[in-house]
Amino acid sequence: MGRSQETFNKKEVRNKKEKKRKDKVQKRIARNDTEKKSSLDDMIAYVDEYGRISSTPPDPTRKIKNNIEDIATSIPKRESTQNDDPVRKGTVTFFNDAKGYGFIKDAETQESVFVHANNLLEPIKEGNLVNYEVEMGQKGPSAIKVKILK
């Protein structure tokens, strides 16, 4: 069957597709004609002293010299909050005999210190006033040599 059998709608769809294809070719040709050749200088971006991106290079007279010793690359050491006396006093706020651990609240710093049943010199329970020493454990400060005050 020839094109004489085509309906009006089919002809319209075919004409629209052809027009769209021709427009696309014309746009491509126009883009290639007007496209400017970009150089490396057009692609470079600069960062000013405030961290903003700009197309102009920074002023070399405003450059700041830094000493490598002034740059901190780690966390500063924490000042010791404990006294020279390693023996601390506190109150047992929680202790679970079945699981064998608890917490002691320091009398001076009000910090909570973990205590394990293996570090007890004598059995303790909640509310006891105790002496202990602090040692850094796996997850933070831990009480050792725990003894009840009489």
Legacy VTK file of the C-alpha trace (Angstrom):
# vtk DataFile Version 3.0
C-alpha trace
ASCII
DATASET POLYDATA
POINTS 150 float
0.000 0.000 0.000
1.268 3.456 -0.835
1.043 6.669 1.022
-2.329 7.392 -0.477
-3.773 5.053 2.132
-2.277 7.071 5.041
-4.635 8.971 7.281
-4.322 12.678 7.967
-3.123 12.011 11.533
-0.300 9.724 10.373
0.866 12.394 7.893
0.899 15.024 10.657
2.990 12.800 12.980
5.472 12.082 10.157
5.748 15.790 9.277
6.321 16.760 12.934
9.104 14.164 13.282
10.824 15.430 10.126
10.561 19.047 11.299
11.952 18.135 14.726
14.902 16.296 13.116
15.671 19.278 10.840
15.496 21.712 13.789
17.891 19.540 15.755
20.394 19.492 12.872
20.145 23.288 12.496
20.718 23.837 16.234
23.788 21.582 16.159
25.255 23.485 13.191
24.530 26.844 14.845
26.092 25.691 18.120
29.264 24.527 16.341
29.524 27.875 14.514
29.060 30.052 17.606
30.969 27.839 20.036
34.048 29.660 21.280
37.183 27.762 21.966
37.753 27.924 25.734
41.268 28.199 27.031
42.782 26.918 30.262
42.623 30.429 31.756
38.849 30.454 31.329
38.552 27.201 33.291
40.671 28.173 36.324
38.898 29.237 39.531
40.579 30.886 42.499
39.725 30.867 46.190
40.170 34.093 48.161
41.186 34.412 51.829
37.531 34.104 52.920
36.973 30.837 51.029
34.893 32.365 48.212
35.437 31.194 44.631
36.342 33.929 42.135
37.666 34.206 38.596
40.448 36.649 39.519
43.705 35.522 41.123
44.298 36.596 44.740
46.416 39.668 45.521
49.946 38.450 46.391
50.505 41.402 48.757
47.711 40.153 51.026
49.336 36.720 51.397
49.780 35.601 55.011
52.874 33.678 56.103
52.191 30.851 58.591
54.700 28.988 60.724
54.366 25.238 60.517
54.746 25.020 64.318
51.600 27.150 64.788
49.381 24.616 62.993
47.670 22.250 65.445
47.368 18.744 64.022
45.984 17.003 67.100
43.769 17.534 70.103
45.564 19.388 72.908
46.261 17.433 76.073
43.528 17.697 78.700
44.592 19.283 81.934
44.453 16.885 84.854
41.428 17.671 87.042
42.493 15.283 89.764
44.569 16.168 92.811
48.048 14.837 93.479
46.460 12.340 95.871
45.538 9.275 93.768
43.014 8.057 96.381
39.547 9.498 95.705
36.347 9.458 97.763
32.840 8.916 96.449
29.431 7.341 96.918
28.220 4.186 95.201
25.210 5.324 93.146
24.503 1.978 91.469
25.854 -1.544 91.879
24.477 -4.774 90.399
25.756 -7.836 92.299
24.444 -10.262 89.674
26.319 -8.612 86.798
29.248 -7.408 88.909
29.474 -3.751 87.943
28.315 -0.339 89.106
29.094 3.358 89.296
30.650 5.612 91.903
29.936 9.362 92.024
33.114 11.296 92.890
32.700 13.557 95.948
34.752 16.457 94.492
34.136 16.453 90.726
30.658 14.841 90.773
31.764 12.617 87.862
30.461 9.093 87.534
33.214 6.433 87.528
32.696 2.836 86.415
33.557 0.072 88.899
33.810 -3.684 88.283
33.522 -6.450 90.883
37.097 -7.611 90.073
38.449 -4.267 91.362
36.774 -4.459 94.801
38.766 -5.103 97.978
35.531 -5.825 99.876
31.858 -6.169 98.899
29.972 -2.897 98.334
26.343 -1.862 97.832
24.438 1.261 96.797
24.849 4.230 99.143
28.259 3.156 100.556
30.933 5.832 100.987
34.126 4.430 99.424
37.803 5.145 98.759
39.142 4.259 95.325
41.804 5.021 92.747
41.069 5.970 89.157
42.598 4.172 86.207
41.796 4.689 82.527
39.915 1.626 81.299
38.913 0.605 77.782
35.959 2.989 77.627
36.954 5.690 80.129
37.848 6.118 83.799
37.477 3.039 85.964
37.686 2.671 89.736
40.224 0.229 91.201
41.147 -0.779 94.761
37.643 0.111 96.003
37.261 -0.036 99.805
34.386 1.016 102.093
35.056 3.927 104.471
34.109 3.169 108.095
LINES 1 151
150 0 1 2 3 4 5 6 7 8 9 10 11 12 13 14 15 16 17 18 19 20 21 22 23 24 25 26 27 28 29 30 31 32 33 34 35 36 37 38 39 40 41 42 43 44 45 46 47 48 49 50 51 52 53 54 55 56 57 58 59 60 61 62 63 64 65 66 67 68 69 70 71 72 73 74 75 76 77 78 79 80 81 82 83 84 85 86 87 88 89 90 91 92 93 94 95 96 97 98 99 100 101 102 103 104 105 106 107 108 109 110 111 112 113 114 115 116 117 118 119 120 121 122 123 124 125 126 127 128 129 130 131 132 133 134 135 136 137 138 139 140 141 142 143 144 145 146 147 148 149
